[in-house]
């Protein structure tokens, strides 16, 4: 009985020993395989840090305003009898827009003009009689005063008729009409908007510390998200003599030709005032910047310690400056000739191996223009 128990224990020990040997060999094989395995390199796009000359500029946000713009309203009340304009049409100075009812004034004018004619005849007759010393100077003066009074009455009626004949005060584009035939208009009731669209103003403001850099006549570029990639050229035409005491900023105004009426009053605009000085900067694609709460950084591509492993990346913190289109200026952290990653950043870590592939990388420009711009 003891012999059988001993044999059973020996058999169990042999099996356990065999399993231990097998597992040990498997573990050694896995360790050897892991040492031989290397993480494949990450494919990235790259760009070379270049030194460029950038014209200095001051940027601001402003709005487009009309050189001349007004909402047409009546000066005196009346009923609408004629509306000869169409909504959205171009109007020339003096074009008739709305005619109010003047039937009462027309009748009064005819009566007054008859009185003017009678007064004139009376004055001429009294003038002849006075020359013949048949009437006094007082009678002549009375007849002359009556004539002048009647002429003034006629002029007052003509002025009322003129005010009820509403015309365009300047050339511009009309908006949507807000009145109808037969409608009674009170004083100040909006009839239609009239805006002069060529040229237009761009109003904006700059901090007081920039005041010494600007002067009248400087070139100004205007852009709006309404027309991506398009820029409108103008010039600085007015600088407010006083500053806003609350914001310590100076208000400025630029004039843009706007021949095609693309810019409209009230439109938001980004404004750039071009300064005459140029500055050397290190420019890289803005897609190379990895932003984080602790600062901006880029991945610099460098040769690996082992030449067989190709290239690795090193995370480098930088300080950025102005932007130009797809490019951004780097003030510290890089030098000309450095290669930085501009595509595939979020797959990287410090020291990762990389392979460059720039075949599908979009072209980077300081003033990009979309194909349909």
Backbone torsions as a table, in degrees:
resi	resn	phi	psi	omega
1	UNK	NA	-43.2	178.5
2	UNK	-64.8	-34.1	-179.7
3	UNK	-64.7	-42.6	179.4
4	UNK	-64.1	-41.6	178.8
5	UNK	-63.2	-39.8	-179.8
6	UNK	-65.2	-40.7	178.7
7	UNK	-65.1	-38.8	179.5
8	UNK	-63.9	-42.8	179.9
9	UNK	-65.6	-40.3	179.1
10	UNK	-63.4	-39.4	179.6
11	UNK	-64.2	-42.6	179.3
12	UNK	-62.3	-41.0	-179.9
13	UNK	-65.1	-37.7	178.8
14	UNK	-65.0	-43.1	-179.3
15	UNK	-65.0	-45.3	179.3
16	UNK	-61.2	-42.4	178.8
17	UNK	-61.6	-41.5	179.6
18	UNK	-63.7	-42.6	178.8
19	UNK	-63.7	-39.4	179.2
20	UNK	-62.7	-40.9	179.1
21	UNK	-64.0	-43.6	-179.5
22	UNK	-62.4	-45.6	-179.1
23	UNK	-64.2	-39.3	179.1
24	UNK	-61.7	-42.7	178.8
25	UNK	-64.6	-39.0	179.0
26	UNK	-64.4	-43.5	-179.4
27	UNK	-63.7	-43.2	178.2
28	UNK	-61.8	-36.6	178.6
29	UNK	-65.8	-43.2	179.0
30	UNK	-64.5	-41.2	179.3
31	UNK	-63.7	-42.4	179.0
32	UNK	-64.5	-38.9	178.8
33	UNK	-66.8	-38.7	179.8
34	UNK	-67.1	-34.7	177.1
35	UNK	-67.2	-34.4	-179.1
36	UNK	-78.4	-21.1	-177.1
37	UNK	-78.3	139.5	175.4
38	UNK	-131.3	141.9	-179.9
39	UNK	-65.3	128.9	-179.7
40	UNK	-64.2	147.4	-178.8
41	UNK	-66.3	151.3	179.6
42	UNK	-89.2	133.5	177.3
43	UNK	-82.7	125.4	-177.9
44	UNK	-133.5	161.9	170.6
45	UNK	-99.1	149.0	-174.9
46	UNK	-134.5	164.2	178.4
47	UNK	-148.0	148.5	-179.2
48	UNK	-93.6	135.0	177.2
49	UNK	-70.3	122.9	-177.2
50	UNK	-120.7	149.1	174.6
51	UNK	-93.2	126.4	-178.2
52	UNK	-129.2	159.9	174.7
53	UNK	-98.6	115.5	179.2
54	UNK	-111.5	132.7	175.5
55	UNK	-72.9	131.0	179.6
56	UNK	-68.8	145.6	-179.8
57	UNK	-150.1	158.1	174.6
58	UNK	-111.0	130.0	-176.5
59	UNK	-111.0	149.0	179.9
60	UNK	-156.2	166.2	174.6
61	UNK	-111.0	131.8	-179.2
62	UNK	-145.0	-162.9	-179.9
63	UNK	-142.2	154.1	-179.8
64	UNK	-87.5	135.1	176.1
65	UNK	-130.5	155.5	179.6
66	UNK	-80.9	143.5	172.9
67	UNK	-61.5	-41.0	172.9
68	UNK	-136.0	125.8	179.2
69	UNK	-153.5	137.5	-175.9
70	UNK	-156.2	152.0	168.9
71	UNK	-98.2	117.9	-177.0
72	UNK	-69.2	128.7	178.2
73	UNK	-137.5	155.4	177.9
74	UNK	-79.0	145.3	175.6
75	UNK	-83.0	-26.9	178.5
76	UNK	-134.5	152.5	-177.0
77	UNK	-72.6	160.9	177.3
78	UNK	171.3	171.1	179.4
79	UNK	-96.1	138.9	-178.1
80	UNK	-74.1	125.2	178.2
81	UNK	-111.8	-21.7	-178.3
82	UNK	-154.2	137.0	175.6
83	UNK	-131.0	88.0	-173.9
84	UNK	-82.1	-1.3	-177.6
85	UNK	-101.1	161.1	176.4
86	UNK	-110.5	143.5	178.5
87	UNK	-58.6	134.5	177.5
88	UNK	81.8	1.5	-178.0
89	UNK	-79.2	162.4	173.7
90	UNK	-87.4	134.1	-178.9
91	UNK	-116.8	140.2	173.9
92	UNK	-95.3	159.3	179.6
93	UNK	-59.6	128.4	178.9
94	UNK	93.2	-5.3	178.5
95	UNK	-64.7	138.9	178.5
96	UNK	-71.5	128.4	179.5
97	UNK	-106.2	-51.0	-178.6
98	UNK	-142.8	137.5	175.6
99	UNK	-115.2	118.5	176.1
100	UNK	-87.5	163.2	-179.1
101	UNK	-64.3	122.3	-179.9
102	UNK	-124.0	22.7	-176.0
103	UNK	-62.0	-40.8	179.0
104	UNK	-65.3	-45.5	-180.0
105	UNK	-64.9	-37.1	178.9
106	UNK	-61.8	-42.6	179.3
107	UNK	-65.4	-43.1	178.5
108	UNK	-62.8	-36.9	-179.7
109	UNK	-66.2	-41.0	178.8
110	UNK	-62.3	-42.1	179.4
111	UNK	-65.4	-41.9	-179.3
112	UNK	-68.6	-37.4	178.0
113	UNK	-65.6	-33.4	175.3
114	UNK	-65.8	-39.6	176.8
115	UNK	-65.6	-36.1	177.4
116	UNK	-62.9	-43.4	-179.0
117	UNK	-65.0	-43.8	178.1
118	UNK	-62.9	-40.3	178.7
119	UNK	-65.6	-37.0	179.3
120	UNK	-66.0	-44.1	179.0
121	UNK	-63.0	-41.1	179.1
122	UNK	-62.8	-42.7	-179.8
123	UNK	-64.9	-43.5	179.7
124	UNK	-63.1	-40.9	179.2
125	UNK	-64.4	-45.1	179.9
126	UNK	-66.4	-30.7	177.5
127	UNK	-64.9	-40.8	178.3
128	UNK	-66.6	-44.0	179.6
129	UNK	-64.7	-35.0	179.0
130	UNK	-67.5	-38.3	177.6
131	UNK	-64.0	-27.8	178.6
132	UNK	-91.0	5.5	179.0
133	UNK	59.3	37.6	179.3
134	UNK	-100.3	-16.8	174.4
135	UNK	-133.4	164.6	-176.9
136	UNK	-83.1	166.4	175.7
137	UNK	-63.7	-32.3	179.9
138	UNK	-63.3	-41.1	178.4
139	UNK	-65.2	-39.0	178.8
140	UNK	-64.7	-42.5	-180.0
141	UNK	-65.1	-36.8	179.1
142	UNK	-64.4	-41.8	179.8
143	UNK	-67.9	-35.3	177.8
144	UNK	-68.7	-40.2	178.2
145	UNK	-64.3	-39.3	178.3
146	UNK	-63.4	-39.8	177.9
147	UNK	-61.6	-47.6	-179.0
148	UNK	-63.9	-37.1	179.0
149	UNK	-63.5	-44.3	179.7
150	UNK	-67.3	-37.6	176.8
151	UNK	-62.8	-42.3	178.7
152	UNK	-63.7	-39.9	177.7
153	UNK	-61.9	-42.1	178.3
154	UNK	-64.5	-40.8	178.7
155	UNK	-63.6	-38.1	179.3
156	UNK	-64.0	-39.9	178.6
157	UNK	-68.5	-40.0	177.6
158	UNK	-62.2	-38.7	178.8
159	UNK	-64.4	-38.7	177.7
160	UNK	-64.4	-43.5	178.1
161	UNK	-62.0	-41.1	180.0
162	UNK	-63.8	-38.9	178.8
163	UNK	-68.4	-26.7	176.9
164	UNK	-85.9	-2.3	174.2
165	UNK	-108.1	92.9	-169.5
166	UNK	-88.1	122.7	-176.8
167	UNK	-120.4	162.6	178.3
168	UNK	-70.8	124.7	-179.1
169	UNK	-76.3	-16.9	177.9
170	UNK	-158.1	169.5	-179.8
171	UNK	-78.4	136.3	179.6
172	UNK	179.5	-172.3	-179.9
173	UNK	-102.4	132.9	179.8
174	UNK	-84.5	150.7	175.8
175	UNK	-92.5	-147.6	-179.9
176	UNK	-90.9	127.9	-178.0
177	UNK	-67.6	143.7	-175.0
178	UNK	-118.0	16.4	179.3
179	UNK	-132.9	165.4	-180.0
180	UNK	-133.0	160.7	177.4
181	UNK	-59.7	137.0	179.1
182	UNK	84.5	-8.6	-178.6
183	UNK	-72.9	140.3	177.3
184	UNK	-89.3	126.0	-177.4
185	UNK	-107.1	128.4	171.4
186	UNK	-84.9	168.8	177.3
187	UNK	-62.5	131.2	178.5
188	UNK	86.1	1.3	178.7
189	UNK	-68.4	124.8	-179.4
190	UNK	-62.1	134.0	177.2
191	UNK	-105.5	-53.3	-179.4
192	UNK	-165.9	151.4	175.0
193	UNK	-87.2	138.6	177.3
194	UNK	-127.2	119.4	-176.7
195	UNK	-127.9	133.2	173.0
196	UNK	-87.6	118.0	-171.0
197	UNK	-103.6	-1.2	178.5
198	UNK	-146.2	109.2	1.4
199	UNK	-83.7	-179.1	174.8
200	UNK	-131.7	163.2	177.0
201	UNK	-101.6	154.0	167.8
202	UNK	-122.5	113.6	-178.6
203	UNK	-98.7	133.1	-179.7
204	UNK	-156.2	176.4	179.9
205	UNK	-139.3	154.8	178.6
206	UNK	-131.7	154.6	177.5
207	UNK	-62.9	155.9	-175.2
208	UNK	-63.9	-26.8	-179.4
209	UNK	-69.5	-13.2	177.7
210	UNK	-92.6	-3.7	-174.1
211	UNK	-61.3	-36.2	-177.6
212	UNK	-70.7	-14.4	-177.0
213	UNK	-91.6	-14.3	-171.8
214	UNK	-108.5	151.3	174.2
215	UNK	-153.4	160.1	-177.7
216	UNK	-61.1	144.6	178.1
217	UNK	93.9	-8.7	179.0
218	UNK	-63.6	146.6	178.1
219	UNK	-69.0	142.4	-179.9
220	UNK	-132.1	136.1	175.7
221	UNK	-113.0	135.0	-179.5
222	UNK	-117.2	135.4	174.1
223	UNK	-137.5	152.7	-179.2
224	UNK	-141.4	145.5	179.0
225	UNK	-68.1	-8.2	174.1
226	UNK	-66.8	-32.9	-179.5
227	UNK	-125.6	80.7	-177.4
228	UNK	-59.0	132.8	177.1
229	UNK	84.7	-8.4	-178.4
230	UNK	-100.0	140.8	178.4
231	UNK	-125.3	140.9	179.6
232	UNK	-110.1	130.7	-178.0
233	UNK	-92.1	142.4	176.9
234	UNK	-155.6	-167.7	179.3
235	UNK	-141.0	154.3	179.6
236	UNK	-78.4	118.6	-172.7
237	UNK	-115.7	-12.5	-179.2
238	UNK	-153.3	138.1	175.1
239	UNK	-126.8	122.7	-178.5
240	UNK	-62.1	135.0	-177.8
241	UNK	-70.6	-23.2	-179.0
242	UNK	-117.7	160.2	-179.5
243	UNK	-104.5	156.0	175.9
244	UNK	-71.6	119.2	-176.8
245	UNK	-67.8	-17.7	-179.8
246	UNK	-85.1	-44.6	-176.8
247	UNK	-102.1	-10.1	-176.8
248	UNK	56.0	42.4	178.9
249	UNK	-121.5	155.5	-179.7
250	UNK	-107.5	137.5	179.9
251	UNK	-90.5	135.2	-179.1
252	UNK	-128.9	163.1	-179.5
253	UNK	-141.0	129.7	175.9
254	UNK	-112.0	152.4	179.3
255	UNK	-114.8	128.9	-179.5
256	UNK	-120.1	137.6	-176.0
257	UNK	-61.0	-49.9	176.5
258	UNK	54.4	49.0	-175.8
259	UNK	-62.0	-32.4	-178.0
260	UNK	-93.1	8.7	177.4
261	UNK	59.3	29.3	-180.0
262	UNK	-70.2	-41.0	178.6
263	UNK	-81.7	137.4	-178.3
264	UNK	-122.9	146.4	178.1
265	UNK	-55.7	136.9	-178.6
266	UNK	91.6	-6.5	-176.8
267	UNK	-74.6	137.7	174.1
268	UNK	-69.1	142.5	-178.6
269	UNK	-146.5	145.0	170.0
270	UNK	-96.8	130.1	-171.3
271	UNK	-120.3	135.1	177.6
272	UNK	-124.5	121.4	175.2
273	UNK	-96.2	117.0	-174.7
274	UNK	-85.0	122.1	177.4
275	UNK	-90.8	154.5	-176.2
276	UNK	-71.2	-18.6	-174.9
277	UNK	-84.3	143.4	174.4
278	UNK	-111.9	145.3	-177.2
279	UNK	-126.2	139.0	175.9
280	UNK	-80.2	128.5	-179.6
281	UNK	-133.5	158.0	170.6
282	UNK	-95.0	117.3	-173.6
283	UNK	-109.7	135.5	174.0
284	UNK	-135.8	161.0	175.7
285	UNK	-62.0	140.3	-179.9
286	UNK	-64.5	-20.7	178.0
287	UNK	-72.9	-8.1	178.2
288	UNK	-80.7	-15.6	-175.1
289	UNK	-82.4	127.4	174.8
290	UNK	-107.0	107.0	-175.6
291	UNK	-88.6	141.1	178.5
292	UNK	-151.2	161.6	-179.3
293	UNK	-58.1	-29.5	-177.8
294	UNK	-90.0	1.7	176.3
295	UNK	136.8	168.5	178.1
296	UNK	-89.4	147.4	179.8
297	UNK	-147.5	165.4	174.8
298	UNK	-134.2	163.6	173.1
299	UNK	-103.8	118.7	178.9
300	UNK	-94.1	131.7	-179.6
301	UNK	-88.1	127.1	-178.6
302	UNK	-135.8	156.3	175.3
303	UNK	-63.5	140.4	178.1
304	UNK	-71.2	157.5	178.0
305	UNK	-59.6	-38.9	175.2
306	UNK	-94.9	113.5	-175.7
307	UNK	-58.3	-24.5	-179.9
308	UNK	-71.4	-20.1	-176.9
309	UNK	-89.6	0.6	174.3
310	UNK	80.4	-115.5	-174.0
311	UNK	-125.7	151.9	173.5
312	UNK	-125.8	171.6	178.5
313	UNK	-117.6	147.7	176.8
314	UNK	-125.1	125.9	179.0
315	UNK	-75.1	125.1	-177.0
316	UNK	-123.9	125.4	177.7
317	UNK	-80.0	139.8	-175.6
318	UNK	-135.1	163.2	171.5
319	UNK	-116.0	124.6	-174.9
320	UNK	-98.8	162.6	179.9
321	UNK	-127.7	-130.5	-176.1
322	UNK	-73.0	163.0	176.6
323	UNK	-117.5	151.4	174.7
324	UNK	-139.5	101.0	179.8
325	UNK	61.9	-118.3	-178.9
326	UNK	-86.7	-4.1	-173.8
327	UNK	-104.7	155.8	175.1
328	UNK	-137.1	141.8	-180.0
329	UNK	-84.3	137.8	177.1
330	UNK	-109.8	120.7	-176.2
331	UNK	-87.4	-36.1	178.1
332	UNK	-142.6	153.2	173.7
333	UNK	110.0	-19.3	-178.5
334	UNK	-131.5	166.8	175.2
335	UNK	-136.6	158.0	-179.8
336	UNK	-57.1	138.5	179.3
337	UNK	96.3	-16.8	175.8
338	UNK	-61.8	145.8	175.3
339	UNK	-105.9	127.7	-178.4
340	UNK	-120.9	153.1	177.9
341	UNK	-79.3	130.3	175.8
342	UNK	-123.6	11.9	176.1
343	UNK	-157.5	130.0	-178.4
344	UNK	89.7	24.1	-176.7
345	UNK	-62.9	-38.8	-171.1
346	UNK	-74.4	-4.5	176.3
347	UNK	-95.5	-1.0	-171.0
348	UNK	-100.9	160.7	168.9
349	UNK	-140.2	163.8	-178.7
350	UNK	-61.6	125.6	179.5
351	UNK	90.1	1.4	-178.6
352	UNK	-68.0	146.8	176.3
353	UNK	-83.0	140.6	-174.9
354	UNK	-135.1	158.4	171.9
355	UNK	-127.4	132.1	-177.3
356	UNK	-88.0	137.1	175.2
357	UNK	-146.7	104.8	-175.6
358	UNK	-108.2	17.2	-176.3
359	UNK	-66.3	-37.9	-176.0
360	UNK	-103.5	11.0	-178.6
361	UNK	-74.0	127.4	178.1
362	UNK	-63.5	151.6	178.2
363	UNK	-69.3	135.0	-179.2
364	UNK	-99.8	127.2	-177.4
365	UNK	-132.3	150.5	177.0
366	UNK	-77.6	-22.4	177.4
367	UNK	-136.2	72.3	-176.2
368	UNK	-66.8	146.7	176.6
369	UNK	-130.3	121.3	177.0
370	UNK	-59.8	155.5	-179.0
371	UNK	-57.2	-31.7	-176.6
372	UNK	-95.2	8.8	-178.4
373	UNK	-77.3	NA	NA
